[in-house]
Amino acid sequence: MANITRYDPFGDFDDAFKGLFVRPLRFDAGQQMQIKMDVTKADNAYTVKAEMPGVKKDDIHLSVEGNQVTISGEARKESEEKKGEEVIRSERHYGKISRSFTLPNDVDEAKVVAKYADGVLNLTLPMKGKSAGRKIAIT
């Protein structure tokens, strides 16, 4: 048995004109700025590369507690406005951002190295040495 479909002589007509007309600018106003990052592990340290475009070095905060790492910052909007200028579209994000993550091993906070250049925060997070443990006598 054959499927019955309705014939539309103008169905392909719309496809022929797609892209010929300028569409109004639209964007999702609900998008939020987020820190995108790569985390890698070497023999004795983790390396983190976190993208933080538009954030100044002085506005970045880093905390490490055990194996919990938190990166936060704030991108500030420039206050320069020109008379008679109308904003057509703005995709740059402003405001506070934060990201926390947990690593498999504790980090040696005293040996953490953080460098920031060109909108990328580079972290070297050395792992703490494993303790041999303590034998507990049962009395």
Kinemage of the C-alpha trace (Angstrom):
@kinemage 1
@onewidth
@group {chain A} dominant
@subgroup {mainchain}
@vectorlist {calphas} color= white
{ca met a 1} P 0.000 0.000 0.000
{ca ala a 2} L 1.395 3.431 -0.962
{ca asn a 3} L 1.490 6.413 1.364
{ca ile a 4} L -0.756 9.248 0.346
{ca thr a 5} L 0.757 12.738 0.516
{ca arg a 6} L -0.656 16.071 -0.445
{ca tyr a 7} L 1.030 17.708 -3.438
{ca asp a 8} L 2.146 21.280 -2.802
{ca pro a 9} L 3.241 22.979 -6.043
{ca phe a 10} L 4.770 25.895 -4.101
{ca gly a 11} L 6.622 23.789 -1.509
{ca asp a 12} L 10.000 24.074 -3.233
{ca phe a 13} L 9.315 27.734 -4.054
{ca asp a 14} L 10.092 28.817 -0.472
{ca asp a 15} L 13.398 26.898 -0.466
{ca ala a 16} L 14.516 28.658 -3.663
{ca phe a 17} L 14.371 32.064 -1.956
{ca lys a 18} L 15.876 31.175 1.434
{ca gly a 19} L 18.822 33.417 2.259
{ca leu a 20} L 17.962 36.081 -0.334
{ca phe a 21} L 16.250 38.412 2.070
{ca val a 22} L 17.850 40.051 5.094
{ca arg a 23} L 16.370 38.762 8.296
{ca pro a 24} L 16.053 40.950 11.362
{ca leu a 25} L 18.751 40.529 13.986
{ca arg a 26} L 17.715 38.132 16.729
{ca phe a 27} L 19.557 36.768 19.689
{ca asp a 28} L 18.848 34.820 22.814
{ca ala a 29} L 18.779 37.338 25.646
{ca gly a 30} L 18.815 34.485 28.183
{ca gln a 31} L 22.390 33.453 27.449
{ca gln a 32} L 24.746 33.800 30.379
{ca met a 33} L 28.475 34.198 30.387
{ca gln a 34} L 30.271 31.086 31.526
{ca ile a 35} L 33.842 30.033 32.104
{ca lys a 36} L 34.898 27.463 29.527
{ca met a 37} L 37.908 25.414 30.517
{ca asp a 38} L 40.174 22.462 29.865
{ca val a 39} L 41.566 20.406 32.751
{ca thr a 40} L 44.447 17.982 32.225
{ca lys a 41} L 46.428 15.798 34.612
{ca ala a 42} L 50.145 15.071 34.507
{ca asp a 43} L 52.155 12.900 36.888
{ca asn a 44} L 51.986 15.241 39.862
{ca ala a 45} L 49.869 18.254 38.857
{ca tyr a 46} L 46.653 19.370 37.201
{ca thr a 47} L 46.674 22.062 34.531
{ca val a 48} L 43.630 24.265 33.983
{ca lys a 49} L 43.076 26.662 31.077
{ca ala a 50} L 40.012 28.811 31.744
{ca glu a 51} L 38.645 31.306 29.216
{ca met a 52} L 37.599 34.560 30.867
{ca pro a 53} L 37.357 37.130 28.055
{ca gly a 54} L 36.761 40.715 29.076
{ca val a 55} L 37.727 40.080 32.703
{ca lys a 56} L 40.647 42.091 34.078
{ca lys a 57} L 43.342 40.303 36.063
{ca asp a 58} L 42.495 42.277 39.220
{ca asp a 59} L 38.850 41.129 38.998
{ca ile a 60} L 39.703 37.387 39.099
{ca his a 61} L 39.546 35.433 42.347
{ca leu a 62} L 40.828 31.895 42.868
{ca ser a 63} L 40.382 29.693 45.902
{ca val a 64} L 41.595 26.160 46.547
{ca glu a 65} L 40.468 24.094 49.526
{ca gly a 66} L 41.599 20.500 49.467
{ca asn a 67} L 40.413 19.189 46.107
{ca gln a 68} L 37.774 21.921 45.567
{ca val a 69} L 38.733 24.739 43.154
{ca thr a 70} L 36.668 27.905 42.628
{ca ile a 71} L 37.331 30.514 39.946
{ca ser a 72} L 35.305 33.720 39.895
{ca gly a 73} L 35.498 37.100 38.225
{ca glu a 74} L 33.577 40.059 36.929
{ca ala a 75} L 33.452 41.538 33.437
{ca arg a 76} L 32.551 45.205 33.691
{ca lys a 77} L 30.659 47.106 31.023
{ca glu a 78} L 32.326 50.184 29.580
{ca ser a 79} L 30.366 53.317 30.369
{ca glu a 80} L 31.305 55.186 27.190
{ca glu a 81} L 28.237 56.264 25.219
{ca lys a 82} L 28.224 58.502 22.171
{ca lys a 83} L 25.468 60.964 21.521
{ca gly a 84} L 23.126 59.804 18.785
{ca glu a 85} L 24.549 56.275 18.794
{ca glu a 86} L 22.098 53.376 18.769
{ca val a 87} L 23.068 49.852 19.773
{ca ile a 88} L 21.871 47.446 17.082
{ca arg a 89} L 23.197 44.261 18.652
{ca ser a 90} L 25.287 43.481 21.702
{ca glu a 91} L 26.683 39.973 22.228
{ca arg a 92} L 29.321 40.819 24.802
{ca his a 93} L 28.504 39.632 28.287
{ca tyr a 94} L 28.943 41.604 31.477
{ca gly a 95} L 28.560 40.628 35.077
{ca lys a 96} L 29.845 38.146 37.619
{ca ile a 97} L 30.853 34.626 36.689
{ca ser a 98} L 31.919 31.723 38.843
{ca arg a 99} L 32.807 28.072 38.409
{ca ser a 100} L 33.693 25.423 40.972
{ca phe a 101} L 34.926 21.909 40.387
{ca thr a 102} L 36.305 18.999 42.369
{ca leu a 103} L 39.516 17.198 41.479
{ca pro a 104} L 40.254 13.549 42.328
{ca asn a 105} L 43.243 14.499 44.531
{ca asp a 106} L 43.925 17.282 47.021
{ca val a 107} L 45.902 20.271 45.750
{ca asp a 108} L 48.995 21.678 47.466
{ca glu a 109} L 47.699 25.250 47.894
{ca ala a 110} L 51.167 26.637 48.688
{ca lys a 111} L 52.527 25.611 45.264
{ca val a 112} L 49.655 26.775 43.017
{ca val a 113} L 50.760 28.922 40.052
{ca ala a 114} L 48.257 31.221 38.291
{ca lys a 115} L 48.957 33.275 35.155
{ca tyr a 116} L 46.507 35.378 33.160
{ca ala a 117} L 47.075 36.587 29.603
{ca asp a 118} L 44.866 37.310 26.588
{ca gly a 119} L 41.652 36.353 28.368
{ca val a 120} L 42.907 32.914 29.463
{ca leu a 121} L 43.692 31.954 33.062
{ca asn a 122} L 46.385 29.232 33.237
{ca leu a 123} L 46.616 27.316 36.496
{ca thr a 124} L 49.118 24.731 37.636
{ca leu a 125} L 47.693 22.834 40.607
{ca pro a 126} L 50.283 20.462 42.151
{ca met a 127} L 48.867 17.432 43.935
{ca lys a 128} L 49.595 16.952 47.619
{ca gly a 129} L 51.870 14.066 48.441
{ca lys a 130} L 50.044 11.025 49.697
{ca ser a 131} L 50.509 10.359 53.370
{ca ala a 132} L 51.519 6.886 54.427
{ca gly a 133} L 48.671 6.795 56.880
{ca arg a 134} L 48.856 5.992 60.518
{ca lys a 135} L 48.535 2.624 62.157
{ca ile a 136} L 46.202 2.774 65.084
{ca ala a 137} L 46.641 0.379 67.952
{ca ile a 138} L 43.494 -1.122 69.351
{ca thr a 139} L 43.449 -1.317 73.131
